[in-house]
Amino acid sequence: MREIVIVGAGQAGLQLALGLLARGYDVTVVAPRDARQIRSGRVMSTQAMFGPALRIEREAGLDLWQRQAPAVRAIRATVADGPGTEALAFTGPLDEAQQSVDQRVKMADWLELFEARGGRVIHRAIDAAELERLASERDLTLVAAGRGELAEVFARDDRRPRFDRPPRTLSCLYLHGVRMPGSLARTQVRIHVVPGVGEVFLQPALTTSGPCTTLLWEAVPGGPLDCWQDRPSPRDHLARSLDLLRTFLPWEYELCGAAEPTDAHATLFGAVTPTVRHPVARLSPDTHVLGMADVVVVNDPVTGQGANNAARCADIYLRAILERGEGAFDPAWMRRTFDAFWDHARHTTAFTTMMLGPLPGHVLRVLSAAVTHEAVARRFANVYADPSDFTNWLADPAATDAYLASATGS
């Protein structure tokens, strides 16, 4: 029986661990917290899982919340023309429902499931020295802990797109009582772009206390939305959020006026520097480890791709491990396995990078056309679900204009 250790108990690590365990591998997961601590702790993300990633979970028997989590059927996108003024807005239907499950719920449930099925868990944080020891004793070691010392054992890849600093500062709050606009025919995620200032997302979700809405602020550093350095309490965060909504998105202020934080740990603050790292780390002459998901490809959450990338990575790595059979998990195999993941992640990275900058003219033409042409709105919305379509029509102005001429007849 081949022995595999996975450091990290998030979307990628636990999904892969459960998949390998189901196929007879001896799997150990290193998780600094147990399920009870995860469930009662602070929120960890504003995850959004689109249809292709949810299909991976369903096929693995890991979609445990389909009946409880809100089914999101469309993306409502708004571009503001300065504070409080709407320049354009449209609704793009999603081909498959999207879903968001608080990772405190998801990872706690998956970790308990892993242990119940016989998986071994080391409940503590480890450093690079212990990582080397564990790796030297196993057939394969994967690192799925995207933050901290262990991620830094993987060198940055300067050949890939990268940022020198975070393009946004981030703040999120989980809320009960946020209303949906009365005219909506579908449950929607609402995306607001305030040029030069940042983005605001309202995502229907499931948390520890039931259905909720996550409010994510993506602030351009130094701008008026970049005001979370003091890390306010959930109630103070809500009060500040309402003030900002009143100024910048008054139509959302009306819908959030009766909202309440879901719990005492319903806030998260931070910033992400988008980075691509080399996938293989050499810990000693004979010991190598393979990075996965946001250890090796880190994106800002402006396009909601983090959990989707993680699910795709876990699925690709699982298939590669199974195909390897009894062969050695050597550095060459590790690099090939990452390259298969990068073939998807490169699209995600390109799409996210574009959405973080001032929107190019051809993208603004798409958004304008989407207001009156549902086919354009649908295609744009579904780039979030499958970013590989980005390169087919949205990455290049000439391809975009050709598509718009075909789709709109002008």
QUIJOTA-V353817 format. One record per residue. N is the residue number from 1. RES is the residue in one letter. PSI is psi in degrees with one decimal (NA if undefined). NEAR is the number of other C-alpha atoms within 8 Angstrom. Layout:
n={N,N}
res={RES,RES}
psi={PSI,PSI}
near={NEAR,NEAR}
This chain:
n={1,2,3,4,5,6,7,8,9,10,11,12,13,14,15,16,17,18,19,20,21,22,23,24,25,26,27,28,29,30,31,32,33,34,35,36,37,38,39,40,41,42,43,44,45,46,47,48,49,50,51,52,53,54,55,56,57,58,59,60,61,62,63,64,65,66,67,68,69,70,71,72,73,74,75,76,77,78,79,80,81,82,83,84,85,86,87,88,89,90,91,92,93,94,95,96,97,98,99,100,101,102,103,104,105,106,107,108,109,110,111,112,113,114,115,116,117,118,119,120,121,122,123,124,125,126,127,128,129,130,131,132,133,134,135,136,137,138,139,140,141,142,143,144,145,146,147,148,149,150,151,152,153,154,155,156,157,158,159,160,161,162,163,164,165,166,167,168,169,170,171,172,173,174,175,176,177,178,179,180,181,182,183,184,185,186,187,188,189,190,191,192,193,194,195,196,197,198,199,200,201,202,203,204,205,206,207,208,209,210,211,212,213,214,215,216,217,218,219,220,221,222,223,224,225,226,227,228,229,230,231,232,233,234,235,236,237,238,239,240,241,242,243,244,245,246,247,248,249,250,251,252,253,254,255,256,257,258,259,260,261,262,263,264,265,266,267,268,269,270,271,272,273,274,275,276,277,278,279,280,281,282,283,284,285,286,287,288,289,290,291,292,293,294,295,296,297,298,299,300,301,302,303,304,305,306,307,308,309,310,311,312,313,314,315,316,317,318,319,320,321,322,323,324,325,326,327,328,329,330,331,332,333,334,335,336,337,338,339,340,341,342,343,344,345,346,347,348,349,350,351,352,353,354,355,356,357,358,359,360,361,362,363,364,365,366,367,368,369,370,371,372,373,374,375,376,377,378,379,380,381,382,383,384,385,386,387,388,389,390,391,392,393,394,395,396,397,398,399,400,401,402,403,404,405,406,407,408,409,410}
res={M,R,E,I,V,I,V,G,A,G,Q,A,G,L,Q,L,A,L,G,L,L,A,R,G,Y,D,V,T,V,V,A,P,R,D,A,R,Q,I,R,S,G,R,V,M,S,T,Q,A,M,F,G,P,A,L,R,I,E,R,E,A,G,L,D,L,W,Q,R,Q,A,P,A,V,R,A,I,R,A,T,V,A,D,G,P,G,T,E,A,L,A,F,T,G,P,L,D,E,A,Q,Q,S,V,D,Q,R,V,K,M,A,D,W,L,E,L,F,E,A,R,G,G,R,V,I,H,R,A,I,D,A,A,E,L,E,R,L,A,S,E,R,D,L,T,L,V,A,A,G,R,G,E,L,A,E,V,F,A,R,D,D,R,R,P,R,F,D,R,P,P,R,T,L,S,C,L,Y,L,H,G,V,R,M,P,G,S,L,A,R,T,Q,V,R,I,H,V,V,P,G,V,G,E,V,F,L,Q,P,A,L,T,T,S,G,P,C,T,T,L,L,W,E,A,V,P,G,G,P,L,D,C,W,Q,D,R,P,S,P,R,D,H,L,A,R,S,L,D,L,L,R,T,F,L,P,W,E,Y,E,L,C,G,A,A,E,P,T,D,A,H,A,T,L,F,G,A,V,T,P,T,V,R,H,P,V,A,R,L,S,P,D,T,H,V,L,G,M,A,D,V,V,V,V,N,D,P,V,T,G,Q,G,A,N,N,A,A,R,C,A,D,I,Y,L,R,A,I,L,E,R,G,E,G,A,F,D,P,A,W,M,R,R,T,F,D,A,F,W,D,H,A,R,H,T,T,A,F,T,T,M,M,L,G,P,L,P,G,H,V,L,R,V,L,S,A,A,V,T,H,E,A,V,A,R,R,F,A,N,V,Y,A,D,P,S,D,F,T,N,W,L,A,D,P,A,A,T,D,A,Y,L,A,S,A,T,G,S}
psi={126.2,138.0,127.5,137.1,137.1,119.8,111.0,134.3,49.7,-159.3,-52.6,-48.1,-48.6,-37.0,-45.8,-42.2,-44.3,-36.5,-42.1,-40.5,-41.0,-18.5,17.6,9.2,151.1,107.2,131.4,132.7,133.9,115.9,121.1,-19.3,150.5,176.9,-39.5,-43.1,-37.5,-47.1,-33.4,5.0,-164.8,149.5,148.9,-13.3,179.1,52.8,144.2,122.6,120.7,172.9,-50.0,-39.6,-38.4,-33.8,-38.2,-45.0,-44.0,-44.7,-26.2,-1.5,25.7,3.0,87.3,-3.0,19.8,-35.5,-20.5,-36.1,139.8,137.3,113.1,122.2,-6.8,161.7,125.3,115.3,133.7,135.3,123.3,149.8,70.7,171.8,124.3,3.5,129.4,123.5,-45.0,156.6,145.0,163.6,123.4,112.9,142.6,139.7,-31.4,148.6,144.1,160.4,146.0,123.4,120.5,126.4,-17.0,-34.9,-51.5,-49.5,-34.0,-45.6,-44.2,-38.6,-41.9,-39.2,-42.2,-46.8,-39.1,-29.2,3.8,6.0,150.2,136.0,130.9,110.3,73.8,159.7,148.4,159.1,-176.9,-34.6,-43.2,-32.3,-43.3,-42.0,-46.8,-42.8,-35.1,-16.9,-2.2,163.8,-33.8,137.2,130.5,141.6,117.3,18.6,102.8,-4.4,158.6,-164.0,-40.4,-35.0,-30.3,-9.3,-12.2,119.5,147.5,143.9,101.8,-7.0,-19.6,163.4,139.6,160.8,151.7,-15.6,164.1,130.7,-13.4,151.3,144.6,145.2,133.2,158.0,133.7,132.8,143.5,149.0,8.7,128.1,154.0,147.1,136.6,-20.9,-5.6,134.0,-12.0,154.3,129.8,152.9,136.0,121.2,127.7,129.7,123.4,98.4,132.7,-7.4,-44.3,-163.1,154.0,133.1,134.6,114.2,117.6,138.3,175.8,128.3,-172.0,-23.8,18.2,-167.0,145.7,-173.0,133.6,134.4,115.1,125.2,126.0,101.8,131.8,125.4,133.8,-5.7,-178.5,-18.9,-10.4,76.8,33.8,14.8,-26.2,-0.8,67.4,159.3,164.8,-42.8,-40.2,-35.3,-43.4,-44.5,-42.9,-39.0,-41.7,-38.6,-43.4,-41.7,-39.7,-37.5,-48.6,-35.3,69.4,-27.8,-29.9,-32.5,-42.1,-33.5,-19.2,0.1,-29.3,12.3,156.8,145.5,145.0,-30.6,178.2,-10.4,33.7,14.1,154.9,139.4,151.8,-163.5,149.7,130.1,106.7,129.6,144.2,131.1,157.3,136.4,-16.5,128.5,131.4,110.6,-25.4,171.6,-31.9,8.9,119.2,149.6,154.4,128.2,154.0,157.3,-128.5,4.8,-37.3,-22.1,104.7,124.6,148.4,148.0,14.4,-25.6,7.2,34.9,-7.5,-55.8,-33.2,-43.6,-42.8,-43.6,-43.0,-42.3,-47.5,-40.2,-43.3,-43.9,-39.5,-47.2,-39.1,-39.7,-43.8,-41.6,-26.9,-26.2,-123.3,5.2,161.6,138.9,68.9,170.9,-34.9,-42.8,-41.2,-44.6,-39.3,-38.6,-43.7,-40.7,-35.0,-37.6,-42.6,-26.9,-27.7,-46.5,-24.0,-34.0,-43.3,-44.5,-42.7,-43.4,-45.5,-42.3,-42.0,-41.4,-14.0,-19.5,177.2,129.9,126.8,160.7,-39.3,-29.4,-39.7,-33.6,-35.8,-46.8,-39.1,-43.8,-31.3,-23.1,-37.2,-4.6,106.2,-31.1,-39.5,-43.7,-42.5,-45.6,-40.8,-45.1,-38.6,-6.2,-32.9,-37.1,-37.1,86.9,-11.0,-22.2,-16.0,-44.6,-18.2,-25.5,-19.8,-15.3,-24.0,126.0,-39.1,-42.1,-37.3,-47.5,-35.3,-42.7,-44.6,-38.7,-39.6,-41.4,-30.1,-12.5,18.6,NA}
near={5,7,11,13,14,15,13,12,15,11,10,15,15,15,12,12,13,9,10,12,12,7,6,7,11,11,13,13,16,15,13,8,8,10,11,7,8,12,10,7,8,10,11,8,7,9,11,13,12,13,11,8,11,12,8,11,11,9,7,8,7,9,9,5,7,7,5,8,12,12,9,12,13,14,13,12,12,13,12,14,10,9,9,11,9,10,8,10,10,12,12,17,11,13,8,7,11,13,14,14,13,15,12,15,11,9,14,14,9,10,12,9,8,13,10,7,7,6,12,9,9,9,9,8,7,8,8,9,7,8,9,11,8,10,14,9,6,11,11,10,14,12,16,16,13,11,7,7,8,12,12,7,8,14,8,8,8,7,4,6,8,9,9,5,6,10,11,12,15,12,12,12,14,13,14,11,10,12,6,7,6,4,4,7,4,7,12,11,12,11,12,11,11,13,10,6,10,13,12,11,12,11,12,15,14,15,11,8,6,7,12,14,14,14,12,12,13,13,14,13,8,5,8,7,11,11,6,8,5,5,7,8,8,13,9,8,12,11,8,8,8,11,8,10,11,12,9,11,12,10,7,9,11,7,11,11,8,7,9,9,13,10,7,7,8,13,13,12,10,7,8,12,13,11,12,13,11,10,12,12,12,9,9,7,5,7,10,13,13,11,13,16,14,13,15,15,12,13,13,11,7,9,9,10,12,11,12,12,12,13,14,11,12,14,10,11,12,11,8,9,8,7,6,9,6,4,5,6,9,7,8,6,8,12,10,8,11,11,8,9,12,8,8,9,10,8,12,12,10,8,12,12,8,9,10,9,6,8,9,6,6,10,10,9,8,12,11,9,12,13,12,7,10,10,8,13,16,13,9,10,13,13,11,11,10,8,12,10,9,11,10,8,10,12,10,8,8,6,11,14,9,8,9,13,9,8,9,8,6,5}
